[in-house]
């Protein structure tokens, strides 16, 4: 089973700042890595697929990069609605697995 | 736009079987792959299985022996049964569409709101 390790566990930033979230896989998953956003009491929302492609309707301030085992989600300028938990997910191997999440909180 | 809604009992006893249904609206269940995913309270996400309406199913090996998936195309619904429940199966259970992106890869692009299932006597 591929293990995804996200860092940091919690990221405290202010609106307008740049957020950089990391996801490291226990083996190569390229390019089959996605990012999801989850707000309290809501289902996850697909943001990025295949490492760098924005899903339908996702604002341009969200971008993904990386390859092999190291991936990054960047939010260029934080809006108030971006504070949430973010999960990475791989579909390179069965079982499909998720990271443990990074909580992005308001500083 | 497609919408998914999970339904089922919120409380189930240990050793019993959980039965959940996902009702899909805004699109035919026959044209897509679908999935079940769960999330224990305060924890991360765990993929359970994905499947096509024809019966082709891929399971998480850790749960395969306890999971049964069924599809009712006439009602545009699909169901999850999970047997031999323990407290570790307490979670919010989500159904989701597992759709092909323009790149050719499948990801979970539409989700239900989730339903909390508690396993307790």
Interface residues (C-beta under 8 A of the other chain):
Chain A: X31 X32 X34 X36 X42 X43 X44 X45 X46 X49 X50 X53 X55 X56 X87 X89 X91 X94 X95 X96 X97 X98 X99 X100 X101
Chain B: X43 X44 X45 X46 X47 X50 X58 X60 X61 X62 X94 X96 X101 X102 X103 X105 X106 X107 X108 X109 X111 X112 X113 X114
